[in-house]
Amino acid sequence: MSSSGPRKPSPRQLLIGGSALALAVLLAGAAARARDDDAPNPSVVAATAPCGVVEQTRPIGPPEIAVRAEPVAGDVTAPTAIAFHPTLPIGYVATRSGLVHRLEAGAVSPPLLDLSADTSTQYDRGLLGAAVAPDGRWLYLYRTDGWGTSQLLAWPLAPDGSLTSESGTRVLTQEQPPSTHHKGGGLTFGPDGMLYLSLGDGGRTGDRDGNAQDPHSLLGKVLRIDPQPGEAPPYTSPASNPYDGDDGRREVYALGLRNPYRIAFDRGTGDLWIGDVGHNCAEEVDVVAPDAAAGANFGWNHLEGTRPFLGGAPAARYVPPVFSYPHRSGGGCAVVGGTVYRGEAIPALVGRYVFGDFCDEALTALEIGPGTTLVGASSLGLEVPALVGISEDPAGELYLLSFSEGIFRLVAG
Ligand SMILES: [Ca+2]
């Protein structure tokens, strides 16, 4: 590893990286296509349609801002998320296999929690999300258990940030279809103090069960809940959520998503950003302002990016992606949503949304104008192999998580 940042692996290196390749295949949806062919279904037919010409929202310009990736010390394998403590100078690093490490003084410590015995890691599964409550009293983890069921779990934290119990308490459980794909993974507290969890459509080809558009399903959604671990019930849903229980599940906040693997809030504006992994043709980044987020429908499975997918439904009611790009041979395959940079280390980057792609290794920065309009897109010229996450610390600085290379801080170049 050079000190200037992650080096780009050869195609051979990517091919022999078993877990990395598995995720690439499955996030892109290609593997699922061949599995669920037991019955005719419009979504399956749509799933096999050729892409045709898929437009990119706008070209990605050359690098304008000098950045580099500074390695974080310590031994960690396949990190998926970092949850930073709101008041202590520590973070909790989740790994795909189910380990949680402590991040302190710029280094990762040996695991303090091991959930690997009951965490499935097939394809999109694993320990995928982590968040610490704003009051610092609970660590929340999102994973798929040994059966593939989605679980949101909570661990009490001591005043010094240590875990006070070996076993967590369940907050939310969601059964999953018999597919190893599209389990979501975004977990974060919003500016309103509520906990947001993004779940994928469950992974059957083309969302053939229609989960993402069904407000009675938690799949293909961003959920918003008020957790109260250890109590009964362990969470409530804010009354301002869009559905009242009769017309849809109370937990549902936003819908029409395929695999919203990463979500984040802009701490400057409160905008909700989503990286929604596409099917075979297009990747997309979504953003919605706070006053338009509740009930926002991002279009899947009627649209993949801006491309009609199923049924030719009118697009007007759907929130279009702020940025969409086609799959490219040897290029982008699965968007990895990041967040808007609000730190101090890279002044030129302030206000820009930073995201990447699991396969296309250069980070991109989106410049956003009034509201949530796109002003420009430029490369950051920084290649991160097998990128799976971008985490923000309490100071607004960004960390890059790579399945194959570990953890890096994004710093001025
Ligand atoms: Ca969409």
Residues whose N, C-alpha, C, O or C-beta is under 5 A from the ligand:
A	BS01	CA	G256 F298 G299 W300 L303 G305 V319
